[in-house]
Amino acid sequence: MLQSYNVIVLTVTAALLAWKGFYTAQTLGLTALALPATLIGAQVGMLVFRRLSDDQFRVALFGLMLFSGSILALRELV
């Protein structure tokens, strides 16, 4: 259910942004280029999520957050 909700919200948002003229030809081209990788990544993520226990997921999430935050902090220092 949550995934369906996200798809609906993101579709409505994209439609409203298009209606307001926020998309250029370049934006649409880059979006079309990124869409296949995004869909594949989402499916791989769901497969991994289903195989992890709650504790494993929590550890993986915290690890990714720590890694991401560290990269952002290092980028600001350099």
Order of alpha helices (4+ residues) and beta strands (2+ residues): alpha-alpha-alpha
